[in-house]
Amino acid sequence: MSDHLADALNILKTHELAGLSTCNLKASKVVGEILRVLAENKYLKSYEMVEDGRGGYYQVVLDGRINDCGVIKPRAPVKRAHWAKKEQQYIPGFGVGLLIVTTPNGIMTNSEADKQHVGGRLLAYVY
């Protein structure tokens, strides 16, 4: 387990495909921010941090809306004018999913970064 984000997204995807309603993800700041973005965009019902003395974990309640998700490696930089091109590269159709990116303003979707006129680095995709 060297990439906590990849492990977390893989757990989300496999639990969704299996039809399970909850899952637990190892806690980290990046995973927490990704879960926040997913919950804001209605891909998750809810999530909460549970402290267990070993760093904690997130208990996630799934909504059944994730068909596929994964990390984007290498974490390529994207200029603010190229968000649409990268969305076409990773998302199957217009308005179907979202790219999650890290910017100087924090972790957000590519559409939020486009509205704020900032570039950033690609982290993950979900649809």
KOLROKE-185593 format. One line per field, with one value per atom (N, C-alpha, C): atom name; residue number from 1; z, y, x; residue in one letter; chain. Coordinates in pm, 1 decimal. Layout:
atom	c(CA/...) $
seq	c(NUM/...) $
z	c(Z/...) $
y	c(Y/...) $
x	c(X/...) $
type	c(A/...) $
mol	c(A/...) $
//
This chain:
atom	c(N/CA/C/N/CA/C/N/CA/C/N/CA/C/N/CA/C/N/CA/C/N/CA/C/N/CA/C/N/CA/C/N/CA/C/N/CA/C/N/CA/C/N/CA/C/N/CA/C/N/CA/C/N/CA/C/N/CA/C/N/CA/C/N/CA/C/N/CA/C/N/CA/C/N/CA/C/N/CA/C/N/CA/C/N/CA/C/N/CA/C/N/CA/C/N/CA/C/N/CA/C/N/CA/C/N/CA/C/N/CA/C/N/CA/C/N/CA/C/N/CA/C/N/CA/C/N/CA/C/N/CA/C/N/CA/C/N/CA/C/N/CA/C/N/CA/C/N/CA/C/N/CA/C/N/CA/C/N/CA/C/N/CA/C/N/CA/C/N/CA/C/N/CA/C/N/CA/C/N/CA/C/N/CA/C/N/CA/C/N/CA/C/N/CA/C/N/CA/C/N/CA/C/N/CA/C/N/CA/C/N/CA/C/N/CA/C/N/CA/C/N/CA/C/N/CA/C/N/CA/C/N/CA/C/N/CA/C/N/CA/C/N/CA/C/N/CA/C/N/CA/C/N/CA/C/N/CA/C/N/CA/C/N/CA/C/N/CA/C/N/CA/C/N/CA/C/N/CA/C/N/CA/C/N/CA/C/N/CA/C/N/CA/C/N/CA/C/N/CA/C/N/CA/C/N/CA/C/N/CA/C/N/CA/C/N/CA/C/N/CA/C/N/CA/C/N/CA/C/N/CA/C/N/CA/C/N/CA/C/N/CA/C/N/CA/C/N/CA/C/N/CA/C/N/CA/C/N/CA/C/N/CA/C/N/CA/C/N/CA/C/N/CA/C/N/CA/C/N/CA/C/N/CA/C/N/CA/C/N/CA/C/N/CA/C/N/CA/C/N/CA/C/N/CA/C/N/CA/C/N/CA/C/N/CA/C/N/CA/C/N/CA/C/N/CA/C/N/CA/C/N/CA/C/N/CA/C/N/CA/C/N/CA/C) $
seq	c(1/1/1/2/2/2/3/3/3/4/4/4/5/5/5/6/6/6/7/7/7/8/8/8/9/9/9/10/10/10/11/11/11/12/12/12/13/13/13/14/14/14/15/15/15/16/16/16/17/17/17/18/18/18/19/19/19/20/20/20/21/21/21/22/22/22/23/23/23/24/24/24/25/25/25/26/26/26/27/27/27/28/28/28/29/29/29/30/30/30/31/31/31/32/32/32/33/33/33/34/34/34/35/35/35/36/36/36/37/37/37/38/38/38/39/39/39/40/40/40/41/41/41/42/42/42/43/43/43/44/44/44/45/45/45/46/46/46/47/47/47/48/48/48/49/49/49/50/50/50/51/51/51/52/52/52/53/53/53/54/54/54/55/55/55/56/56/56/57/57/57/58/58/58/59/59/59/60/60/60/61/61/61/62/62/62/63/63/63/64/64/64/65/65/65/66/66/66/67/67/67/68/68/68/69/69/69/70/70/70/71/71/71/72/72/72/73/73/73/74/74/74/75/75/75/76/76/76/77/77/77/78/78/78/79/79/79/80/80/80/81/81/81/82/82/82/83/83/83/84/84/84/85/85/85/86/86/86/87/87/87/88/88/88/89/89/89/90/90/90/91/91/91/92/92/92/93/93/93/94/94/94/95/95/95/96/96/96/97/97/97/98/98/98/99/99/99/100/100/100/101/101/101/102/102/102/103/103/103/104/104/104/105/105/105/106/106/106/107/107/107/108/108/108/109/109/109/110/110/110/111/111/111/112/112/112/113/113/113/114/114/114/115/115/115/116/116/116/117/117/117/118/118/118/119/119/119/120/120/120/121/121/121/122/122/122/123/123/123/124/124/124/125/125/125/126/126/126/127/127/127) $
z	c(0.0/0.0/0.0/-114.9/-122.6/-171.8/-238.1/-287.5/-221.8/-116.3/-40.7/-124.4/-213.4/-297.1/-394.8/-457.7/-549.8/-477.6/-357.9/-279.5/-241.5/-200.7/-160.4/-277.4/-393.7/-509.6/-557.3/-546.6/-583.7/-490.0/-361.2/-265.3/-294.9/-325.2/-359.6/-481.1/-584.9/-708.2/-686.9/-618.2/-600.3/-510.6/-408.9/-323.3/-398.5/-485.6/-568.0/-663.7/-729.1/-823.5/-754.7/-629.9/-554.7/-494.8/-504.5/-452.4/-303.0/-241.5/-97.7/-68.2/51.3/83.6/166.1/227.1/306.8/281.8/312.0/306.6/399.2/432.4/518.0/438.9/448.5/378.1/478.0/460.4/547.8/535.6/648.5/651.5/607.1/527.5/493.1/452.6/447.5/411.9/269.3/176.4/36.4/19.4/81.8/72.8/130.2/239.7/298.0/204.8/136.8/41.5/-79.9/-127.7/-239.9/-199.5/-79.4/-31.6/-20.6/22.4/29.5/-107.9/-208.6/-345.1/-397.4/-372.3/-417.8/-350.4/-222.0/-150.8/-200.7/-225.7/-277.5/-413.9/-493.1/-627.0/-630.2/-514.8/-499.2/-546.8/-541.6/-571.7/-446.8/-328.7/-201.3/-120.5/-37.5/52.5/166.1/232.6/344.2/375.9/459.4/510.7/643.3/727.2/854.5/894.8/966.5/1016.2/1148.0/1159.5/1281.8/1332.5/1454.5/1515.9/1581.7/1553.6/1613.0/1681.7/1696.6/1762.1/1668.5/1543.5/1445.9/1326.8/1344.6/1233.9/1184.4/1215.6/1180.5/1042.3/1014.0/884.0/857.5/730.3/690.5/670.7/729.1/707.4/604.1/487.9/373.3/345.8/326.3/284.9/135.9/55.5/-90.3/-140.7/-256.8/-316.5/-439.8/-489.3/-607.8/-738.1/-736.1/-856.4/-923.6/-862.9/-920.2/-1011.7/-1141.5/-1237.8/-1251.9/-1249.9/-1259.4/-1196.5/-1136.3/-1080.4/-1070.2/-1065.4/-1053.3/-1046.9/-1013.8/-1008.7/-1147.8/-1167.9/-1294.0/-1264.2/-1324.7/-1306.6/-1443.2/-1463.2/-1368.2/-1347.6/-1236.5/-1201.9/-1289.9/-1409.6/-1512.0/-1484.1/-1507.5/-1493.2/-1611.4/-1584.0/-1687.3/-1675.9/-1790.0/-1791.4/-1785.7/-1740.0/-1717.4/-1844.4/-1960.8/-2086.3/-2140.8/-2080.0/-2134.8/-2055.8/-1966.7/-1887.3/-1974.9/-2078.0/-2164.2/-2238.2/-2283.4/-2354.5/-2263.1/-2139.9/-2045.0/-2004.6/-1996.9/-1964.7/-2075.1/-2199.4/-2311.5/-2306.9/-2256.4/-2251.7/-2146.7/-2033.9/-1922.7/-1895.2/-1939.6/-1911.0/-2039.1/-2031.1/-2152.8/-2229.3/-2165.2/-2235.5/-2164.4/-2236.6/-2180.5/-2068.5/-1952.9/-1840.5/-1766.9/-1796.8/-1735.3/-1602.6/-1596.1/-1475.7/-1443.0/-1365.3/-1330.3/-1308.3/-1327.2/-1294.0/-1160.8/-1075.6/-948.3/-960.5/-930.2/-952.4/-826.9/-816.8/-709.5/-770.6/-709.8/-758.8/-643.6/-671.9/-561.4/-462.6/-505.9/-420.7/-349.5/-362.4/-296.7/-395.8/-342.7/-426.4/-465.9/-596.4/-650.5/-782.1/-842.2/-973.4/-1081.4/-1200.9/-1310.4/-1349.8/-1336.0/-1370.4/-1271.0/-1142.5/-1044.4/-1073.6/-1111.2/-1145.4/-1268.6/-1365.2/-1485.2/-1449.4/-1360.7/-1318.2/-1243.3/-1167.3/-1091.4/-1174.1/-1300.5/-1393.2/-1338.0/-1285.5/-1236.5/-1302.6/-1314.6/-1361.4/-1242.3/-1268.8/-1159.0/-1208.2/-1121.5/-1154.3/-1139.3/-1231.2/-1229.6/-1117.3/-1041.4/-936.4/-970.8/-1005.2/-1023.1/-1116.8/-1160.5/-1239.2/-1176.3/-1200.0/-1152.7/-1247.3/-1276.9/-1353.1/-1322.4) $
y	c(-117.6/0.0/124.5/161.3/279.6/401.4/382.5/493.5/485.8/563.9/558.9/603.2/700.3/747.2/638.7/570.2/462.0/349.0/314.6/210.0/250.8/376.8/424.2/421.6/469.7/470.5/329.2/239.5/100.2/36.0/65.1/11.9/66.6/196.4/254.6/184.8/166.2/106.2/-38.7/-117.1/-258.5/-276.3/-192.2/-201.6/-159.1/-59.2/-18.9/-131.3/-191.7/-299.4/-421.4/-445.7/-558.2/-527.1/-401.5/-364.1/-341.1/-321.9/-298.1/-151.4/-126.3/9.7/88.5/22.8/94.1/36.6/117.7/71.0/158.4/110.5/182.7/210.7/334.7/376.5/430.4/394.4/445.8/597.6/663.9/809.7/874.6/978.7/1070.6/1202.1/1308.8/1438.5/1438.6/1379.6/1378.8/1295.3/1179.6/1095.5/1170.0/1241.7/1319.9/1428.3/1496.7/1600.4/1540.7/1425.3/1358.7/1317.8/1263.6/1226.2/1347.8/1460.6/1584.0/1624.4/1619.3/1654.8/1556.6/1426.6/1327.0/1344.9/1377.2/1398.3/1525.2/1631.5/1755.4/1734.5/1643.5/1617.0/1497.1/1453.5/1349.9/1210.9/1180.3/1045.3/957.8/1019.2/946.9/1002.3/916.8/967.0/1044.8/984.1/1051.7/980.6/1045.5/986.2/1051.4/977.6/1033.6/974.3/1055.2/1013.2/939.5/822.5/742.5/725.6/769.4/755.0/617.5/547.9/415.4/399.3/506.2/499.1/464.5/429.0/393.6/488.7/606.8/701.6/723.0/631.4/646.7/595.5/601.2/561.3/636.6/640.0/700.9/591.3/609.0/518.6/586.7/524.1/584.9/510.2/587.0/530.7/560.0/453.1/465.7/494.1/558.0/595.3/511.9/433.2/351.4/427.3/541.7/623.3/611.2/544.9/535.8/414.1/438.6/330.6/296.8/398.6/378.5/498.6/473.8/581.3/531.2/622.2/584.1/705.2/680.5/789.4/811.3/928.8/963.2/977.4/888.8/893.3/898.3/975.1/1069.2/1187.6/1255.2/1368.8/1487.3/1487.6/1582.7/1723.1/1824.8/1962.0/1998.8/2080.3/2124.7/2275.6/2343.9/2488.0/2516.2/2634.8/2665.9/2661.5/2679.0/2677.4/2535.6/2433.5/2298.3/2200.4/2247.8/2156.1/2073.9/2133.3/2060.8/1946.8/1970.6/1866.9/1748.2/1774.2/1666.0/1592.8/1665.1/1599.7/1501.5/1538.5/1448.4/1325.5/1340.2/1230.6/1125.5/1166.9/1074.2/1041.5/1124.3/1106.0/1059.9/961.1/904.6/997.3/1095.7/1184.9/1317.8/1416.3/1550.1/1549.1/1600.3/1609.5/1479.6/1373.6/1243.1/1229.7/1269.7/1251.9/1377.3/1360.2/1475.5/1434.3/1532.5/1517.6/1586.3/1525.5/1586.5/1631.8/1758.9/1819.8/1892.4/1910.8/1992.1/2121.8/2231.4/2363.8/2443.5/2563.8/2648.1/2683.3/2671.2/2701.9/2578.4/2462.9/2340.6/2235.9/2126.2/2016.0/2045.2/2032.2/2063.8/1990.6/2009.1/1950.2/2039.5/1983.0/2061.6/2175.9/2158.1/2266.7/2382.8/2352.8/2459.1/2531.7/2457.6/2519.3/2607.4/2563.4/2643.1/2772.1/2764.4/2885.0/2982.0/2929.5/3014.2/3057.8/3010.2/3045.5/3008.6/2884.7/2835.9/2703.3/2676.0/2547.0/2459.6/2339.7/2250.7/2118.5/2020.5/1885.8/1788.1/1692.0/1591.3/1491.6/1458.5/1358.6/1233.1/1249.0/1133.8/1167.8/1062.4/1078.5/991.2/1027.3/948.6/971.7/863.6/875.2/757.6) $
x	c(83.5/0.0/88.4/136.2/220.3/143.4/30.4/-49.9/-187.3/-206.4/-331.4/-450.6/-430.7/-540.3/-585.0/-490.1/-524.7/-596.4/-549.2/-614.4/-756.6/-774.7/-907.0/-1005.3/-962.0/-1051.2/-1081.4/-984.1/-1007.5/-1110.2/-1100.8/-1197.9/-1337.4/-1347.3/-1476.8/-1537.7/-1455.8/-1505.2/-1547.6/-1467.0/-1500.8/-1623.3/-1638.4/-1756.2/-1882.5/-1870.6/-1984.6/-2024.0/-1925.8/-1955.4/-2015.3/-1976.7/-2029.8/-2167.7/-2211.0/-2341.4/-2345.2/-2229.5/-2225.0/-2258.6/-2310.4/-2354.3/-2252.8/-2156.0/-2056.2/-1917.4/-1816.8/-1678.2/-1594.4/-1476.5/-1382.0/-1255.1/-1206.2/-1085.6/-984.9/-859.1/-753.5/-746.6/-734.4/-740.6/-610.2/-624.2/-516.5/-582.1/-504.5/-561.7/-614.7/-540.0/-581.5/-708.1/-714.9/-834.5/-954.4/-935.9/-1044.1/-1094.4/-1003.7/-1043.4/-1114.6/-1067.6/-1133.9/-1275.3/-1291.1/-1424.6/-1515.2/-1460.9/-1539.6/-1591.3/-1503.0/-1542.8/-1647.6/-1628.1/-1724.8/-1860.2/-1861.0/-1987.3/-2056.9/-1981.5/-2040.0/-2103.9/-2049.0/-2100.7/-2194.5/-2242.3/-2345.1/-2302.0/-2172.6/-2126.6/-2125.6/-2132.5/-2138.8/-2255.4/-2316.3/-2420.4/-2357.6/-2258.6/-2192.7/-2061.7/-1983.9/-1859.5/-1828.8/-1757.5/-1714.1/-1580.3/-1504.4/-1373.5/-1392.3/-1329.2/-1334.8/-1192.5/-1167.8/-1035.4/-1026.0/-916.6/-898.9/-762.7/-688.7/-558.7/-445.0/-473.7/-369.6/-371.7/-426.4/-433.0/-574.1/-663.7/-803.8/-838.1/-967.3/-1018.7/-1147.8/-1185.9/-1311.4/-1414.3/-1531.5/-1643.0/-1733.2/-1746.0/-1813.8/-1944.2/-2052.1/-2180.6/-2194.9/-2200.8/-2203.4/-2344.5/-2351.3/-2478.8/-2512.3/-2418.6/-2443.5/-2427.1/-2360.0/-2346.0/-2209.7/-2114.2/-1980.0/-1973.1/-1950.8/-1931.4/-1784.2/-1699.6/-1555.8/-1487.1/-1373.3/-1292.4/-1149.7/-1056.9/-917.1/-827.1/-703.4/-605.8/-548.5/-494.7/-430.1/-281.8/-203.3/-58.1/8.0/109.3/166.5/73.1/90.0/4.8/44.7/-9.9/31.0/-21.9/61.2/12.6/-77.4/-179.4/-272.2/-286.6/-272.0/-293.0/-442.7/-478.4/-619.1/-703.6/-644.5/-720.1/-741.4/-680.2/-684.3/-770.4/-858.0/-940.2/-1033.4/-1091.2/-1185.6/-1115.6/-994.4/-919.1/-889.5/-849.9/-821.1/-948.6/-1059.9/-1186.9/-1225.7/-1205.0/-1233.2/-1143.6/-1023.1/-927.3/-965.2/-1021.4/-1044.0/-1190.9/-1284.4/-1425.9/-1495.4/-1587.3/-1646.0/-1739.8/-1800.6/-1891.7/-1905.0/-1955.2/-1970.1/-2073.5/-2036.6/-2128.2/-2152.8/-2076.8/-2099.3/-2026.1/-1902.2/-1822.5/-1745.5/-1639.7/-1558.5/-1414.2/-1327.9/-1187.1/-1164.3/-1084.6/-1048.7/-903.8/-880.7/-750.6/-704.0/-574.7/-519.5/-469.5/-507.0/-472.1/-411.0/-362.0/-315.0/-426.8/-553.3/-667.9/-721.9/-656.8/-700.4/-746.7/-799.6/-848.6/-992.8/-1021.5/-1153.8/-1174.1/-1290.6/-1317.1/-1256.8/-1244.7/-1189.2/-1282.6/-1412.9/-1505.1/-1493.3/-1472.6/-1450.2/-1319.1/-1215.6/-1087.4/-1102.3/-1182.6/-1206.1/-1279.7/-1378.0/-1451.1/-1360.5/-1265.6/-1173.0/-1052.1/-1044.4/-936.4/-798.7/-788.0/-659.5/-625.8/-498.8/-451.0/-419.3/-371.0/-337.1/-283.8/-287.5/-241.0/-356.1/-362.2/-466.7/-442.6/-546.8/-536.8/-614.9/-744.1/-831.5/-946.7/-1016.5/-1138.5/-1246.0/-1370.8/-1483.2/-1601.3/-1672.9/-1798.9/-1886.4) $
type	c(M/M/M/S/S/S/D/D/D/H/H/H/L/L/L/A/A/A/D/D/D/A/A/A/L/L/L/N/N/N/I/I/I/L/L/L/K/K/K/T/T/T/H/H/H/E/E/E/L/L/L/A/A/A/G/G/G/L/L/L/S/S/S/T/T/T/C/C/C/N/N/N/L/L/L/K/K/K/A/A/A/S/S/S/K/K/K/V/V/V/V/V/V/G/G/G/E/E/E/I/I/I/L/L/L/R/R/R/V/V/V/L/L/L/A/A/A/E/E/E/N/N/N/K/K/K/Y/Y/Y/L/L/L/K/K/K/S/S/S/Y/Y/Y/E/E/E/M/M/M/V/V/V/E/E/E/D/D/D/G/G/G/R/R/R/G/G/G/G/G/G/Y/Y/Y/Y/Y/Y/Q/Q/Q/V/V/V/V/V/V/L/L/L/D/D/D/G/G/G/R/R/R/I/I/I/N/N/N/D/D/D/C/C/C/G/G/G/V/V/V/I/I/I/K/K/K/P/P/P/R/R/R/A/A/A/P/P/P/V/V/V/K/K/K/R/R/R/A/A/A/H/H/H/W/W/W/A/A/A/K/K/K/K/K/K/E/E/E/Q/Q/Q/Q/Q/Q/Y/Y/Y/I/I/I/P/P/P/G/G/G/F/F/F/G/G/G/V/V/V/G/G/G/L/L/L/L/L/L/I/I/I/V/V/V/T/T/T/T/T/T/P/P/P/N/N/N/G/G/G/I/I/I/M/M/M/T/T/T/N/N/N/S/S/S/E/E/E/A/A/A/D/D/D/K/K/K/Q/Q/Q/H/H/H/V/V/V/G/G/G/G/G/G/R/R/R/L/L/L/L/L/L/A/A/A/Y/Y/Y/V/V/V/Y/Y/Y) $
mol	c(A/A/A/A/A/A/A/A/A/A/A/A/A/A/A/A/A/A/A/A/A/A/A/A/A/A/A/A/A/A/A/A/A/A/A/A/A/A/A/A/A/A/A/A/A/A/A/A/A/A/A/A/A/A/A/A/A/A/A/A/A/A/A/A/A/A/A/A/A/A/A/A/A/A/A/A/A/A/A/A/A/A/A/A/A/A/A/A/A/A/A/A/A/A/A/A/A/A/A/A/A/A/A/A/A/A/A/A/A/A/A/A/A/A/A/A/A/A/A/A/A/A/A/A/A/A/A/A/A/A/A/A/A/A/A/A/A/A/A/A/A/A/A/A/A/A/A/A/A/A/A/A/A/A/A/A/A/A/A/A/A/A/A/A/A/A/A/A/A/A/A/A/A/A/A/A/A/A/A/A/A/A/A/A/A/A/A/A/A/A/A/A/A/A/A/A/A/A/A/A/A/A/A/A/A/A/A/A/A/A/A/A/A/A/A/A/A/A/A/A/A/A/A/A/A/A/A/A/A/A/A/A/A/A/A/A/A/A/A/A/A/A/A/A/A/A/A/A/A/A/A/A/A/A/A/A/A/A/A/A/A/A/A/A/A/A/A/A/A/A/A/A/A/A/A/A/A/A/A/A/A/A/A/A/A/A/A/A/A/A/A/A/A/A/A/A/A/A/A/A/A/A/A/A/A/A/A/A/A/A/A/A/A/A/A/A/A/A/A/A/A/A/A/A/A/A/A/A/A/A/A/A/A/A/A/A/A/A/A/A/A/A/A/A/A/A/A/A/A/A/A/A/A/A/A/A/A/A/A/A/A/A/A/A/A/A/A/A/A/A/A/A/A/A/A/A/A/A/A/A/A) $
//
